[in-house]
Amino acid sequence: MRATVLVRPKPGILDPQGQAVEGSLRQLGFGVTSARVGRVVDVEVAADDPDAARAEVEQMCEQLLANPLIESYEIELEGAAR
Amino acid sequence: MRATVLVRPKPGILDPQGQAVEGSLRQLGFGVTSARVGRVVDVEVAADDPDAARAEVEQMCEQLLANPLIESYEIELEGAAR
């Protein structure tokens, strides 16, 4: 089962990469008021059951994919209700 | 209007970060068969019209956010049909 994990800097946490992107977009002439940059991780997990897959991916986030102190994460399972 | 851009390495393109994540997840005991890592960019654009906003974000992707040679991108507008 495929899962997509979105990892973003929490609100209020400094995001230098986002600031750089925002500045560059403005310099290119785009009307942006904010830009934040995070990571997207697509994982293919062995578990076929949606609940088991979600639980496993949550563990992955806590242990490796995200830093829960400064990042939030969102899990989307392919073909499952969100 | 807020837009979320997902930028991913195209299929077949080497993804060392994804390989590292996959290896680490396996070492932690997770049953993963594949992991790919990309970026998520949340931008707040001045345009209020969904079509105009999407067109502007597409231009941002082509010019700055993604490298169209090796990366694909996906644009989601908040509150808009996908």
Backbone of each chain as nested JSON, in Angstrom:
{
  "chains": [
    {"id": "A", "residues": [
      {"number": 1, "name": "MET", "atoms": {"N": [0.843, -1.19, 0.0], "CA": [0.0, 0.0, 0.0], "C": [0.881, 1.243, 0.0]}},
      {"number": 2, "name": "ARG", "atoms": {"N": [0.489, 2.197, -0.848], "CA": [1.318, 3.393, -0.955], "C": [0.816, 4.508, -0.04]}},
      {"number": 3, "name": "ALA", "atoms": {"N": [1.725, 5.157, 0.641], "CA": [1.366, 6.274, 1.507], "C": [2.204, 7.486, 1.133]}},
      {"number": 4, "name": "THR", "atoms": {"N": [1.575, 8.647, 1.206], "CA": [2.28, 9.9, 0.963], "C": [2.31, 10.681, 2.265]}},
      {"number": 5, "name": "VAL", "atoms": {"N": [3.503, 11.067, 2.675], "CA": [3.665, 11.817, 3.925], "C": [4.121, 13.232, 3.597]}},
      {"number": 6, "name": "LEU", "atoms": {"N": [3.388, 14.207, 4.117], "CA": [3.79, 15.602, 3.949], "C": [4.361, 16.094, 5.273]}},
      {"number": 7, "name": "VAL", "atoms": {"N": [5.598, 16.538, 5.249], "CA": [6.262, 17.038, 6.456], "C": [6.514, 18.528, 6.273]}},
      {"number": 8, "name": "ARG", "atoms": {"N": [5.961, 19.324, 7.19], "CA": [6.083, 20.784, 7.056], "C": [6.62, 21.401, 8.335]}},
      {"number": 9, "name": "PRO", "atoms": {"N": [7.337, 22.515, 8.219], "CA": [7.736, 23.231, 9.434], "C": [6.476, 23.745, 10.147]}},
      {"number": 10, "name": "LYS", "atoms": {"N": [6.439, 23.596, 11.469], "CA": [5.274, 24.083, 12.223], "C": [5.161, 25.596, 12.115]}},
      {"number": 11, "name": "PRO", "atoms": {"N": [3.94, 26.135, 12.254], "CA": [3.775, 27.59, 12.231], "C": [4.663, 28.232, 13.304]}},
      {"number": 12, "name": "GLY", "atoms": {"N": [5.316, 29.313, 12.944], "CA": [6.154, 30.017, 13.912], "C": [7.588, 29.564, 13.9]}},
      {"number": 13, "name": "ILE", "atoms": {"N": [7.832, 28.372, 13.329], "CA": [9.211, 27.872, 13.233], "C": [9.875, 28.538, 12.035]}},
      {"number": 14, "name": "LEU", "atoms": {"N": [11.087, 29.03, 12.252], "CA": [11.834, 29.684, 11.177], "C": [12.043, 28.724, 10.01]}},
      {"number": 15, "name": "ASP", "atoms": {"N": [11.802, 29.221, 8.794], "CA": [11.923, 28.387, 7.595], "C": [12.773, 29.125, 6.561]}},
      {"number": 16, "name": "PRO", "atoms": {"N": [14.092, 29.044, 6.696], "CA": [14.981, 29.803, 5.798], "C": [14.785, 29.429, 4.332]}},
      {"number": 17, "name": "GLN", "atoms": {"N": [14.526, 28.143, 4.071], "CA": [14.33, 27.708, 2.694], "C": [13.077, 28.363, 2.103]}},
      {"number": 18, "name": "GLY", "atoms": {"N": [12.024, 28.424, 2.909], "CA": [10.798, 29.093, 2.462], "C": [11.021, 30.575, 2.214]}},
      {"number": 19, "name": "GLN", "atoms": {"N": [11.796, 31.207, 3.099], "CA": [12.09, 32.636, 2.921], "C": [12.858, 32.871, 1.631]}},
      {"number": 20, "name": "ALA", "atoms": {"N": [13.807, 31.976, 1.342], "CA": [14.59, 32.11, 0.112], "C": [13.696, 31.955, -1.115]}},
      {"number": 21, "name": "VAL", "atoms": {"N": [12.804, 30.971, -1.058], "CA": [11.88, 30.737, -2.182], "C": [10.974, 31.953, -2.362]}},
      {"number": 22, "name": "GLU", "atoms": {"N": [10.454, 32.46, -1.244], "CA": [9.563, 33.629, -1.314], "C": [10.285, 34.824, -1.946]}},
      {"number": 23, "name": "GLY", "atoms": {"N": [11.513, 35.069, -1.493], "CA": [12.279, 36.184, -2.048], "C": [12.548, 36.01, -3.534]}},
      {"number": 24, "name": "SER", "atoms": {"N": [12.899, 34.797, -3.934], "CA": [13.2, 34.543, -5.339], "C": [11.947, 34.688, -6.198]}},
      {"number": 25, "name": "LEU", "atoms": {"N": [10.819, 34.204, -5.688], "CA": [9.568, 34.321, -6.458], "C": [9.212, 35.795, -6.659]}},
      {"number": 26, "name": "ARG", "atoms": {"N": [9.404, 36.605, -5.608], "CA": [9.111, 38.038, -5.734], "C": [10.019, 38.687, -6.761]}},
      {"number": 27, "name": "GLN", "atoms": {"N": [11.298, 38.308, -6.703], "CA": [12.25, 38.871, -7.655], "C": [11.886, 38.51, -9.088]}},
      {"number": 28, "name": "LEU", "atoms": {"N": [11.25, 37.348, -9.246], "CA": [10.82, 36.925, -10.587], "C": [9.522, 37.618, -10.99]}},
      {"number": 29, "name": "GLY", "atoms": {"N": [8.937, 38.394, -10.057], "CA": [7.742, 39.16, -10.392], "C": [6.429, 38.529, -9.972]}},
      {"number": 30, "name": "PHE", "atoms": {"N": [6.487, 37.433, -9.205], "CA": [5.25, 36.781, -8.765], "C": [4.691, 37.459, -7.52]}},
      {"number": 31, "name": "GLY", "atoms": {"N": [3.36, 37.53, -7.434], "CA": [2.718, 38.134, -6.277], "C": [2.47, 37.12, -5.178]}},
      {"number": 32, "name": "VAL", "atoms": {"N": [3.512, 36.793, -4.415], "CA": [3.349, 35.844, -3.313], "C": [3.485, 36.573, -1.975]}},
      {"number": 33, "name": "THR", "atoms": {"N": [2.682, 36.144, -1.011], "CA": [2.771, 36.781, 0.306], "C": [3.398, 35.846, 1.327]}},
      {"number": 34, "name": "SER", "atoms": {"N": [3.561, 34.582, 0.968], "CA": [4.158, 33.633, 1.902], "C": [4.57, 32.382, 1.141]}},
      {"number": 35, "name": "ALA", "atoms": {"N": [5.668, 31.773, 1.571], "CA": [6.084, 30.485, 1.011], "C": [6.742, 29.677, 2.119]}},
      {"number": 36, "name": "ARG", "atoms": {"N": [6.354, 28.422, 2.23], "CA": [6.952, 27.526, 3.222], "C": [7.355, 26.247, 2.498]}},
      {"number": 37, "name": "VAL", "atoms": {"N": [8.499, 25.719, 2.872], "CA": [9.0, 24.536, 2.178], "C": [9.121, 23.366, 3.155]}},
      {"number": 38, "name": "GLY", "atoms": {"N": [8.615, 22.229, 2.745], "CA": [8.742, 21.012, 3.543], "C": [9.127, 19.85, 2.653]}},
      {"number": 39, "name": "ARG", "atoms": {"N": [8.918, 18.64, 3.136], "CA": [9.276, 17.452, 2.352], "C": [8.046, 16.597, 2.073]}},
      {"number": 40, "name": "VAL", "atoms": {"N": [8.085, 15.903, 0.955], "CA": [7.07, 14.888, 0.691], "C": [7.793, 13.556, 0.566]}},
      {"number": 41, "name": "VAL", "atoms": {"N": [7.295, 12.553, 1.28], "CA": [7.903, 11.22, 1.226], "C": [6.835, 10.227, 0.786]}},
      {"number": 42, "name": "ASP", "atoms": {"N": [7.094, 9.535, -0.314], "CA": [6.199, 8.472, -0.782], "C": [6.795, 7.143, -0.354]}},
      {"number": 43, "name": "VAL", "atoms": {"N": [6.055, 6.403, 0.452], "CA": [6.557, 5.091, 0.871], "C": [5.572, 4.007, 0.456]}},
      {"number": 44, "name": "GLU", "atoms": {"N": [6.145, 2.884, 0.075], "CA": [5.355, 1.7, -0.254], "C": [5.523, 0.751, 0.92]}},
      {"number": 45, "name": "VAL", "atoms": {"N": [4.433, 0.531, 1.68], "CA": [4.534, -0.325, 2.863], "C": [3.926, -1.694, 2.57]}},
      {"number": 46, "name": "ALA", "atoms": {"N": [4.467, -2.7, 3.268], "CA": [4.023, -4.071, 3.028], "C": [2.585, -4.282, 3.5]}},
      {"number": 47, "name": "ALA", "atoms": {"N": [2.179, -3.599, 4.582], "CA": [0.841, -3.787, 5.149], "C": [-0.248, -3.473, 4.116]}},
      {"number": 48, "name": "ASP", "atoms": {"N": [-1.247, -4.34, 4.027], "CA": [-2.336, -4.137, 3.061], "C": [-3.555, -3.488, 3.717]}},
      {"number": 49, "name": "ASP", "atoms": {"N": [-3.676, -3.665, 5.021], "CA": [-4.808, -3.112, 5.748], "C": [-4.588, -1.613, 5.986]}},
      {"number": 50, "name": "PRO", "atoms": {"N": [-5.55, -0.762, 5.586], "CA": [-5.35, 0.69, 5.715], "C": [-5.024, 1.138, 7.142]}},
      {"number": 51, "name": "ASP", "atoms": {"N": [-5.719, 0.557, 8.132], "CA": [-5.465, 0.968, 9.516], "C": [-4.051, 0.584, 9.954]}},
      {"number": 52, "name": "ALA", "atoms": {"N": [-3.651, -0.642, 9.591], "CA": [-2.309, -1.099, 9.956], "C": [-1.258, -0.264, 9.228]}},
      {"number": 53, "name": "ALA", "atoms": {"N": [-1.509, 0.035, 7.95], "CA": [-0.555, 0.822, 7.171], "C": [-0.394, 2.213, 7.778]}},
      {"number": 54, "name": "ARG", "atoms": {"N": [-1.536, 2.838, 8.134], "CA": [-1.471, 4.182, 8.711], "C": [-0.702, 4.181, 10.03]}},
      {"number": 55, "name": "ALA", "atoms": {"N": [-0.976, 3.164, 10.857], "CA": [-0.286, 3.078, 12.145], "C": [1.22, 2.937, 11.932]}},
      {"number": 56, "name": "GLU", "atoms": {"N": [1.599, 2.13, 10.934], "CA": [3.023, 1.914, 10.68], "C": [3.678, 3.212, 10.174]}},
      {"number": 57, "name": "VAL", "atoms": {"N": [2.988, 3.905, 9.281], "CA": [3.564, 5.137, 8.731], "C": [3.663, 6.21, 9.823]}},
      {"number": 58, "name": "GLU", "atoms": {"N": [2.701, 6.218, 10.751], "CA": [2.788, 7.159, 11.874], "C": [4.044, 6.905, 12.699]}},
      {"number": 59, "name": "GLN", "atoms": {"N": [4.338, 5.625, 12.917], "CA": [5.559, 5.274, 13.641], "C": [6.805, 5.739, 12.883]}},
      {"number": 60, "name": "MET", "atoms": {"N": [6.768, 5.583, 11.552], "CA": [7.905, 6.033, 10.727], "C": [8.121, 7.53, 10.893]}},
      {"number": 61, "name": "CYS", "atoms": {"N": [7.003, 8.27, 10.92], "CA": [7.1, 9.726, 11.058], "C": [7.723, 10.091, 12.393]}},
      {"number": 62, "name": "GLU", "atoms": {"N": [7.234, 9.434, 13.453], "CA": [7.727, 9.759, 14.793], "C": [9.198, 9.415, 14.943]}},
      {"number": 63, "name": "GLN", "atoms": {"N": [9.615, 8.327, 14.292], "CA": [10.977, 7.828, 14.505], "C": [11.989, 8.366, 13.513]}},
      {"number": 64, "name": "LEU", "atoms": {"N": [11.542, 8.71, 12.289], "CA": [12.549, 9.07, 11.291], "C": [12.154, 10.226, 10.368]}},
      {"number": 65, "name": "LEU", "atoms": {"N": [10.91, 10.184, 9.873], "CA": [10.585, 11.085, 8.756], "C": [10.415, 12.542, 9.181]}},
      {"number": 66, "name": "ALA", "atoms": {"N": [9.943, 12.759, 10.404], "CA": [9.708, 14.131, 10.848], "C": [10.379, 14.362, 12.197]}},
      {"number": 67, "name": "ASN", "atoms": {"N": [10.66, 15.612, 12.478], "CA": [11.107, 16.001, 13.812], "C": [9.901, 16.624, 14.503]}},
      {"number": 68, "name": "PRO", "atoms": {"N": [9.221, 15.852, 15.388], "CA": [7.932, 16.308, 15.948], "C": [8.051, 17.618, 16.73]}},
      {"number": 69, "name": "LEU", "atoms": {"N": [9.26, 17.996, 17.136], "CA": [9.437, 19.255, 17.861], "C": [9.16, 20.453, 16.962]}},
      {"number": 70, "name": "ILE", "atoms": {"N": [9.602, 20.379, 15.734], "CA": [9.526, 21.548, 14.857], "C": [8.743, 21.297, 13.567]}},
      {"number": 71, "name": "GLU", "atoms": {"N": [8.326, 20.043, 13.345], "CA": [7.621, 19.739, 12.104], "C": [6.302, 19.021, 12.377]}},
      {"number": 72, "name": "SER", "atoms": {"N": [5.325, 19.297, 11.537], "CA": [4.073, 18.547, 11.593], "C": [4.027, 17.626, 10.381]}},
      {"number": 73, "name": "TYR", "atoms": {"N": [3.277, 16.548, 10.498], "CA": [3.17, 15.658, 9.342], "C": [1.72, 15.279, 9.078]}},
      {"number": 74, "name": "GLU", "atoms": {"N": [1.481, 14.895, 7.855], "CA": [0.142, 14.575, 7.375], "C": [0.312, 13.311, 6.538]}},
      {"number": 75, "name": "ILE", "atoms": {"N": [-0.535, 12.321, 6.776], "CA": [-0.406, 11.043, 6.069], "C": [-1.603, 10.834, 5.157]}},
      {"number": 76, "name": "GLU", "atoms": {"N": [-1.349, 10.544, 3.892], "CA": [-2.425, 10.225, 2.959], "C": [-2.178, 8.83, 2.423]}},
      {"number": 77, "name": "LEU", "atoms": {"N": [-3.19, 7.96, 2.588], "CA": [-3.071, 6.607, 2.047], "C": [-3.74, 6.569, 0.694]}},
      {"number": 78, "name": "GLU", "atoms": {"N": [-3.075, 5.949, -0.256], "CA": [-3.646, 5.896, -1.601], "C": [-4.94, 5.085, -1.598]}},
      {"number": 79, "name": "GLY", "atoms": {"N": [-5.978, 5.683, -2.168], "CA": [-7.243, 4.972, -2.288], "C": [-8.047, 4.913, -1.007]}},
      {"number": 80, "name": "ALA", "atoms": {"N": [-7.563, 5.555, 0.054], "CA": [-8.304, 5.531, 1.318], "C": [-8.949, 6.893, 1.562]}},
      {"number": 81, "name": "ALA", "atoms": {"N": [-10.037, 6.892, 2.317], "CA": [-10.665, 8.157, 2.708], "C": [-9.695, 8.896, 3.612]}},
      {"number": 82, "name": "ARG", "atoms": {"N": [-9.639, 10.216, 3.483], "CA": [-8.672, 10.985, 4.269], "C": [-9.266, 11.437, 5.586]}}
    ]},
    {"id": "B", "residues": [
      {"number": 1, "name": "MET", "atoms": {"N": [-4.946, 33.365, -2.164], "CA": [-5.309, 31.964, -2.323], "C": [-4.096, 31.074, -2.053]}},
      {"number": 2, "name": "ARG", "atoms": {"N": [-4.318, 30.015, -1.297], "CA": [-3.2, 29.153, -0.944], "C": [-3.071, 27.97, -1.895]}},
      {"number": 3, "name": "ALA", "atoms": {"N": [-1.854, 27.702, -2.309], "CA": [-1.604, 26.565, -3.187], "C": [-0.527, 25.686, -2.575]}},
      {"number": 4, "name": "THR", "atoms": {"N": [-0.685, 24.386, -2.753], "CA": [0.318, 23.428, -2.294], "C": [0.919, 22.756, -3.521]}},
      {"number": 5, "name": "VAL", "atoms": {"N": [2.233, 22.819, -3.613], "CA": [2.924, 22.222, -4.75], "C": [3.736, 21.027, -4.266]}},
      {"number": 6, "name": "LEU", "atoms": {"N": [3.534, 19.879, -4.891], "CA": [4.332, 18.701, -4.577], "C": [5.329, 18.485, -5.698]}},
      {"number": 7, "name": "VAL", "atoms": {"N": [6.595, 18.478, -5.362], "CA": [7.655, 18.288, -6.352], "C": [8.349, 16.962, -6.051]}},
      {"number": 8, "name": "ARG", "atoms": {"N": [8.336, 16.068, -7.044], "CA": [8.903, 14.728, -6.819], "C": [9.904, 14.384, -7.902]}},
      {"number": 9, "name": "PRO", "atoms": {"N": [10.906, 13.574, -7.562], "CA": [11.804, 13.079, -8.612], "C": [11.012, 12.211, -9.581]}},
      {"number": 10, "name": "LYS", "atoms": {"N": [11.244, 12.387, -10.881], "CA": [10.526, 11.571, -11.871], "C": [10.909, 10.107, -11.734]}},
      {"number": 11, "name": "PRO", "atoms": {"N": [10.005, 9.198, -12.141], "CA": [10.341, 7.763, -12.103], "C": [11.62, 7.507, -12.903]}},
      {"number": 12, "name": "GLY", "atoms": {"N": [12.487, 6.692, -12.367], "CA": [13.721, 6.36, -13.072], "C": [14.877, 7.276, -12.714]}},
      {"number": 13, "name": "ILE", "atoms": {"N": [14.559, 8.449, -12.16], "CA": [15.617, 9.369, -11.751], "C": [16.158, 8.924, -10.393]}},
      {"number": 14, "name": "LEU", "atoms": {"N": [17.486, 8.883, -10.291], "CA": [18.123, 8.459, -9.043], "C": [17.707, 9.383, -7.896]}},
      {"number": 15, "name": "ASP", "atoms": {"N": [17.347, 8.777, -6.766], "CA": [16.898, 9.564, -5.615], "C": [17.67, 9.111, -4.377]}},
      {"number": 16, "name": "PRO", "atoms": {"N": [18.875, 9.627, -4.18], "CA": [19.725, 9.171, -3.065], "C": [19.072, 9.394, -1.706]}},
      {"number": 17, "name": "GLN", "atoms": {"N": [18.332, 10.52, -1.579], "CA": [17.679, 10.798, -0.296], "C": [16.625, 9.717, -0.003]}},
      {"number": 18, "name": "GLY", "atoms": {"N": [15.873, 9.348, -1.044], "CA": [14.869, 8.293, -0.886], "C": [15.513, 6.963, -0.534]}},
      {"number": 19, "name": "GLN", "atoms": {"N": [16.651, 6.662, -1.173], "CA": [17.342, 5.406, -0.866], "C": [17.813, 5.388, 0.577]}},
      {"number": 20, "name": "ALA", "atoms": {"N": [18.304, 6.537, 1.051], "CA": [18.773, 6.62, 2.434], "C": [17.609, 6.411, 3.404]}},
      {"number": 21, "name": "VAL", "atoms": {"N": [16.464, 7.059, 3.093], "CA": [15.281, 6.915, 3.951], "C": [14.817, 5.457, 3.96]}},
      {"number": 22, "name": "GLU", "atoms": {"N": [14.793, 4.842, 2.77], "CA": [14.355, 3.444, 2.665], "C": [15.267, 2.541, 3.502]}},
      {"number": 23, "name": "GLY", "atoms": {"N": [16.571, 2.734, 3.378], "CA": [17.512, 1.925, 4.147], "C": [17.338, 2.112, 5.642]}},
      {"number": 24, "name": "SER", "atoms": {"N": [17.159, 3.364, 6.049], "CA": [17.0, 3.636, 7.485], "C": [15.703, 3.04, 8.022]}},
      {"number": 25, "name": "LEU", "atoms": {"N": [14.635, 3.141, 7.229], "CA": [13.354, 2.58, 7.676], "C": [13.476, 1.065, 7.853]}},
      {"number": 26, "name": "ARG", "atoms": {"N": [14.179, 0.427, 6.915], "CA": [14.356, -1.034, 7.022], "C": [15.163, -1.386, 8.267]}},
      {"number": 27, "name": "GLN", "atoms": {"N": [16.211, -0.597, 8.507], "CA": [17.042, -0.871, 9.692], "C": [16.245, -0.71, 10.976]}},
      {"number": 28, "name": "LEU", "atoms": {"N": [15.233, 0.166, 10.921], "CA": [14.374, 0.358, 12.099], "C": [13.324, -0.746, 12.201]}},
      {"number": 29, "name": "GLY", "atoms": {"N": [13.266, -1.627, 11.188], "CA": [12.358, -2.768, 11.254], "C": [11.057, -2.585, 10.499]}},
      {"number": 30, "name": "PHE", "atoms": {"N": [10.933, -1.499, 9.729], "CA": [9.695, -1.274, 8.984], "C": [9.711, -2.046, 7.662]}},
      {"number": 31, "name": "GLY", "atoms": {"N": [8.547, -2.555, 7.275], "CA": [8.44, -3.296, 6.024], "C": [8.137, -2.382, 4.855]}},
      {"number": 32, "name": "VAL", "atoms": {"N": [9.153, -1.7, 4.347], "CA": [8.949, -0.809, 3.202], "C": [9.632, -1.394, 1.971]}},
      {"number": 33, "name": "THR", "atoms": {"N": [8.997, -1.219, 0.829], "CA": [9.603, -1.726, -0.397], "C": [10.113, -0.591, -1.274]}},
      {"number": 34, "name": "SER", "atoms": {"N": [9.741, 0.632, -0.936], "CA": [10.208, 1.768, -1.729], "C": [9.988, 3.063, -0.964]}},
      {"number": 35, "name": "ALA", "atoms": {"N": [10.886, 4.01, -1.132], "CA": [10.696, 5.345, -0.548], "C": [11.287, 6.371, -1.501]}},
      {"number": 36, "name": "ARG", "atoms": {"N": [10.542, 7.425, -1.764], "CA": [11.018, 8.513, -2.629], "C": [10.788, 9.818, -1.88]}},
      {"number": 37, "name": "VAL", "atoms": {"N": [11.745, 10.711, -1.975], "CA": [11.64, 11.967, -1.236], "C": [11.604, 13.147, -2.192]}},
      {"number": 38, "name": "GLY", "atoms": {"N": [10.656, 14.034, -1.981], "CA": [10.555, 15.256, -2.767], "C": [10.296, 16.438, -1.855]}},
      {"number": 39, "name": "ARG", "atoms": {"N": [9.814, 17.521, -2.412], "CA": [9.545, 18.721, -1.62], "C": [8.068, 19.094, -1.692]}},
      {"number": 40, "name": "VAL", "atoms": {"N": [7.596, 19.719, -0.632], "CA": [6.267, 20.33, -0.664], "C": [6.453, 21.826, -0.432]}},
      {"number": 41, "name": "VAL", "atoms": {"N": [5.846, 22.635, -1.281], "CA": [5.94, 24.088, -1.145], "C": [4.525, 24.646, -1.012]}},
      {"number": 42, "name": "ASP", "atoms": {"N": [4.266, 25.329, 0.1], "CA": [2.985, 26.013, 0.289], "C": [3.186, 27.478, -0.042]}},
      {"number": 43, "name": "VAL", "atoms": {"N": [2.463, 27.968, -1.033], "CA": [2.582, 29.394, -1.369], "C": [1.221, 30.07, -1.246]}},
      {"number": 44, "name": "GLU", "atoms": {"N": [1.262, 31.289, -0.781], "CA": [0.071, 32.133, -0.712], "C": [0.195, 33.132, -1.858]}},
      {"number": 45, "name": "VAL", "atoms": {"N": [-0.694, 32.996, -2.856], "CA": [-0.606, 33.892, -4.013], "C": [-1.695, 34.959, -3.938]}},
      {"number": 46, "name": "ALA", "atoms": {"N": [-1.373, 36.112, -4.52], "CA": [-2.297, 37.244, -4.464], "C": [-3.566, 36.975, -5.283]}},
      {"number": 47, "name": "ALA", "atoms": {"N": [-3.433, 36.258, -6.395], "CA": [-4.584, 36.004, -7.272], "C": [-5.711, 35.299, -6.52]}},
      {"number": 48, "name": "ASP", "atoms": {"N": [-6.934, 35.767, -6.7], "CA": [-8.086, 35.171, -6.026], "C": [-8.835, 34.19, -6.927]}},
      {"number": 49, "name": "ASP", "atoms": {"N": [-8.683, 34.373, -8.214], "CA": [-9.358, 33.508, -9.172], "C": [-8.595, 32.181, -9.297]}},
      {"number": 50, "name": "PRO", "atoms": {"N": [-9.273, 31.041, -9.109], "CA": [-8.574, 29.751, -9.117], "C": [-7.79, 29.495, -10.41]}},
      {"number": 51, "name": "ASP", "atoms": {"N": [-8.382, 29.843, -11.557], "CA": [-7.676, 29.599, -12.822], "C": [-6.411, 30.446, -12.924]}},
      {"number": 52, "name": "ALA", "atoms": {"N": [-6.545, 31.725, -12.535], "CA": [-5.388, 32.62, -12.573], "C": [-4.323, 32.152, -11.591]}},
      {"number": 53, "name": "ALA", "atoms": {"N": [-4.759, 31.728, -10.394], "CA": [-3.814, 31.273, -9.376], "C": [-3.064, 30.038, -9.869]}},
      {"number": 54, "name": "ARG", "atoms": {"N": [-3.806, 29.094, -10.464], "CA": [-3.159, 27.87, -10.941], "C": [-2.138, 28.181, -12.035]}},
      {"number": 55, "name": "ALA", "atoms": {"N": [-2.519, 29.088, -12.945], "CA": [-1.604, 29.454, -14.031], "C": [-0.332, 30.092, -13.476]}},
      {"number": 56, "name": "GLU", "atoms": {"N": [-0.506, 30.943, -12.451], "CA": [0.662, 31.602, -11.87], "C": [1.575, 30.581, -11.169]}},
      {"number": 57, "name": "VAL", "atoms": {"N": [0.948, 29.665, -10.434], "CA": [1.756, 28.669, -9.716], "C": [2.47, 27.745, -10.71]}},
      {"number": 58, "name": "GLU", "atoms": {"N": [1.817, 27.453, -11.829], "CA": [2.48, 26.642, -12.859], "C": [3.74, 27.342, -13.369]}},
      {"number": 59, "name": "GLN", "atoms": {"N": [3.634, 28.641, -13.568], "CA": [4.8, 29.414, -13.993], "C": [5.91, 29.363, -12.935]}},
      {"number": 60, "name": "MET", "atoms": {"N": [5.507, 29.468, -11.656], "CA": [6.498, 29.378, -10.572], "C": [7.23, 28.041, -10.618]}},
      {"number": 61, "name": "CYS", "atoms": {"N": [6.464, 26.962, -10.868], "CA": [7.069, 25.629, -10.919], "C": [8.078, 25.551, -12.05]}},
      {"number": 62, "name": "GLU", "atoms": {"N": [7.684, 26.048, -13.221], "CA": [8.558, 25.961, -14.393], "C": [9.829, 26.783, -14.196]}},
      {"number": 63, "name": "GLN", "atoms": {"N": [9.68, 27.922, -13.501], "CA": [10.813, 28.849, -13.408], "C": [11.685, 28.652, -12.177]}},
      {"number": 64, "name": "LEU", "atoms": {"N": [11.087, 28.145, -11.094], "CA": [11.879, 28.092, -9.861], "C": [11.68, 26.831, -9.019]}},
      {"number": 65, "name": "LEU", "atoms": {"N": [10.423, 26.44, -8.826], "CA": [10.156, 25.436, -7.799], "C": [10.585, 24.029, -8.183]}},
      {"number": 66, "name": "ALA", "atoms": {"N": [10.521, 23.719, -9.468], "CA": [10.877, 22.366, -9.899], "C": [11.891, 22.432, -11.028]}},
      {"number": 67, "name": "ASN", "atoms": {"N": [12.635, 21.367, -11.189], "CA": [13.498, 21.212, -12.355], "C": [12.768, 20.246, -13.296]}},
      {"number": 68, "name": "PRO", "atoms": {"N": [12.116, 20.776, -14.339], "CA": [11.238, 19.939, -15.172], "C": [11.972, 18.784, -15.852]}},
      {"number": 69, "name": "LEU", "atoms": {"N": [13.295, 18.854, -15.934], "CA": [14.044, 17.754, -16.544], "C": [13.984, 16.501, -15.691]}},
      {"number": 70, "name": "ILE", "atoms": {"N": [14.063, 16.67, -14.39], "CA": [14.182, 15.492, -13.515], "C": [13.087, 15.423, -12.465]}},
      {"number": 71, "name": "GLU", "atoms": {"N": [12.223, 16.457, -12.405], "CA": [11.181, 16.446, -11.376], "C": [9.8, 16.691, -11.991]}},
      {"number": 72, "name": "SER", "atoms": {"N": [8.808, 16.056, -11.406], "CA": [7.425, 16.351, -11.79], "C": [6.779, 17.145, -10.673]}},
      {"number": 73, "name": "TYR", "atoms": {"N": [5.766, 17.912, -11.011], "CA": [5.086, 18.657, -9.959], "C": [3.581, 18.515, -10.076]}},
      {"number": 74, "name": "GLU", "atoms": {"N": [2.924, 18.745, -8.955], "CA": [1.481, 18.586, -8.831], "C": [1.007, 19.788, -8.027]}},
      {"number": 75, "name": "ILE", "atoms": {"N": [-0.041, 20.451, -8.505], "CA": [-0.521, 21.671, -7.842], "C": [-1.903, 21.426, -7.252]}},
      {"number": 76, "name": "GLU", "atoms": {"N": [-2.062, 21.728, -5.975], "CA": [-3.378, 21.628, -5.342], "C": [-3.758, 23.005, -4.825]}},
      {"number": 77, "name": "LEU", "atoms": {"N": [-4.921, 23.496, -5.264], "CA": [-5.389, 24.791, -4.765], "C": [-6.347, 24.549, -3.617]}},
      {"number": 78, "name": "GLU", "atoms": {"N": [-6.189, 25.319, -2.544], "CA": [-7.048, 25.125, -1.38], "C": [-8.497, 25.444, -1.737]}},
      {"number": 79, "name": "GLY", "atoms": {"N": [-9.382, 24.505, -1.398], "CA": [-10.801, 24.739, -1.62], "C": [-11.233, 24.598, -3.066]}},
      {"number": 80, "name": "ALA", "atoms": {"N": [-10.33, 24.187, -3.95], "CA": [-10.698, 24.027, -5.355], "C": [-10.783, 22.544, -5.701]}},
      {"number": 81, "name": "ALA", "atoms": {"N": [-11.594, 22.226, -6.706], "CA": [-11.644, 20.852, -7.184], "C": [-10.298, 20.51, -7.793]}},
      {"number": 82, "name": "ARG", "atoms": {"N": [-9.825, 19.26, -7.582], "CA": [-8.501, 18.896, -8.078], "C": [-8.584, 18.304, -9.464]}}
    ]}
  ]
}
